[in-house]
């Protein structure tokens, strides 16, 4: 499961932290979910974000949808325990706002994340690049909402918050 923390200052974006929380493949489901939850809680405790943004998923393969749903639920729970608002973004919306094309490939999105964040190399692993793309999408929507008073940045699951954010993608 990738995660990314993006901060906006003076109109520019900077990746504060990114990576992936990866439980052992041989761990049973409860243990995998506990590891994911603990990892997200540690990130929240370390960075003290004010918002959490997640990539919503489109139902395709049932197994993948269930796994993504479980990971998403773990993140939503951790955010709720910390009193943080959560925003969901569809994959096509993330690609559209970050790469200017809703059907862009992972490499195109990864390269745009690199350029937008002024990174020398594309972020790795791929899950982290995806999470940073969700973070940027949220920043863009938040900026637009600020400019166009009253336009919500996404469908909030709780009230809106402030500036620092952990944006992640629920991918196992």
Phi, psi and omega in degrees: 000119181278154175219156177206138177244121180239136177241138177255130177215130178053039176079004177242160181246142178222135175283118178275324180196150175198161181163209181213144171260115187235104176287156178301137181297332182276351180291147177286166187305310180302320180292319178299316181292323177297318179297317177298314180299313180299319179297316179294318179298319178298319178296316179297315180297320183289314188263345180051055181290164177252348180212156175231133176238138182234149171278122175286161181242154176258128183296127177226263176282133184300315181300314180296318180298319179294313180298316179295321178297320178294315180295318179298317179299321178298316180292317179299318178298312180300318178295317180297319179298331179268000180074028184261141174287150181236136178237141181246140179229135176289148180305319181295326178293318178299311181298319180297313183286329183268317185251001181063020177207118185292349179242022180298150179282166181302321180294320179296315179296316180300318179292320178294322176300315179302312182294314183295329180263003178063036182269148178287322181237152175299141181296141178233150356287175182304322179300324178291320177298318178297319180295319177296326177296319177297319179300314179295318177304313180297318178300316179297315179295321179295317178298316179298319179297320179297319180289323182248070183328128176096351180273114183291145181290337180183185175280103182284144174268349177202174184301153182288152180239206190263239196256302183289144183210147167259123179243128183218165178242134180272093177226128178259000000 
